[in-house]
Amino acid sequence: MYRVMLQFEESGPGVTGEWASGATARKTYREWIGLYAAKDSAVVVQLVEETDGVRRTLRRWTAQGEVVAAGELAN
């Protein structure tokens, strides 16, 4: 399962979407950056993969830039 999490400030309230498809989650992650993060420097967007109850952050975007986990696709 993949989750995209949008927080309006670090450690603040947010919105989460869940998808079985990594491609759909990645597309949503990029869309949310364009819709929200590009306009508000406090926004944090994360793409998380969960397997067997273990969460792994694949991508994290903040105003300081994007962090991409080792092994994650370049796009």
C-alpha angles and dihedrals in degrees: 000000000000128000131194113201125194119192122184090212134009109286089358134121118298152157127264130197125190129207137173089212118076090201092057092047092049091050091050091047090055092045093051091051089053095045101041117005097051089058101041123045093203095061120110121196122189135184111207131184119206121198123171091346094307116120122209122185107225098178135008125187126195133155087270091062142269128306115204121195119238110270095022117129115268092234 
